[in-house]
């Protein structure tokens, strides 16, 4: 079915065309739904007329690109109460509750006071990846088949420009993500993808919960897979998967959007790593998470919003005027380390400074990329009392056999002696060799080889400061 004007793909394609929604007694389920969830009248697997009637969506509503944050940004700060004591949520979303969990003060800045930043290169990169995948599946979900890598890369290139990104290394990584994603989707069934950027607006107690779900796949036999794309650089632990409030919330939503479904699989698609991390919820776990989500929503309307310093402070949009963060960045040798409160204060400062260093490096890398763009276009230039130009640095890669022959001939040492003196093994390519061996010979053989290598290697130990989240 053709999409309506101004909308992408199948989203809202049925608005204005159908007026046949007939709820069954004591249910939101339409009497025209087949057992597989498709509408028997038009054959679509998601009846958007039903979504409009039950949730109030209109044809002119956005399809969801940018997700909760862009939807919220258009409303935050317009008519909001600046007095924290009088604040009431216009609605709640996962992104709001997640920010409150990380730092109540950041929540206050963003939603109570209406101060919203422009985001970081990392968030804009994630938006470009999400938008490319959304556009692709909106165009091709009905026909199925293999995902086309070239088309995906073209869509990413378009949205990269829309997000005003400049770092070529990040651009190259985005293309690699698109190609890897295509390889991981060699054969989609027609209509397997039930929807992308699916909007929702549902009641929860006295609140309304709004947001968008990246993707829902039909796995057959009444099973739906809820997929959320992630551009994290590290995978989630099993504990993080099992406790993910986001995945639990999305299952609760889909149980209402797809009442015919019998089972739900919950997945994070780790785009940088090219694989999925999958989990599920028992009815008790799901009930606990939704109750927790509602309780956290209540907490966001309390009159006090304390700052919670953490390693993400260096990326926070509010770091420049956050008093707690600015104080944490100041050196202070007067903290009493003989008390628990003093140690807690010192650790809080360490976490904040870790965020500062990481955030500063990312900011510097982004600025350097823009300076290089100026050099590429205009050549050498002077600004701010600094002269900028390109310089040439030469690095060498030495051929092992020729190097051993030359050093042996000049020094008089044997090749074996020279090899022991100058040669070492780079652990990174060695790990790749072991990994490739494991794919062909099996994981047990790879483990055996790794053990043999470690046994033959010289080892040294050093004390390294390490911290992790403590179990409460």
Secondary structure, DSSP 4 states (H G I P E B T S, - for coil): -PPPTT--TTTTTTTTT-----BPTTSSSBTTB-TTS-BTTT--SS-HHHHHHHH---TTS---TTHHHHHHHTTTTSS--S-GGG---S-B-HHHHHHHHH-HHHHIIIIIS-------HHHHHHHHHHHHHHHHHHHHTTT-B---HHHHHHHHHHHHHHTT---HHHHHHHHHHHHHHHHT-S-BPTT-EEEEEEEEEEEETTEEEEEEEEEEEEEETTEEEEEEEE--SSPPPHHHHHH-HHHHHHHHHHHHHTTT--EEEEEEEETTTTEEEEE---HHHHHHHHHHHHHHHHHTTSS-------TTGGG-TTTTT-HHHHHHTS--TT--TTSHHHHHHHHHHHHHHHHHHHHHHHHHHHHHHHHHHHHHHH-SEEETTEEE-----------HHHHHHHHHHHH---HHHHHHHH----HHHHHHHHHHHHHHH-HHHHHHHHHHHHHHS-----------PPP-
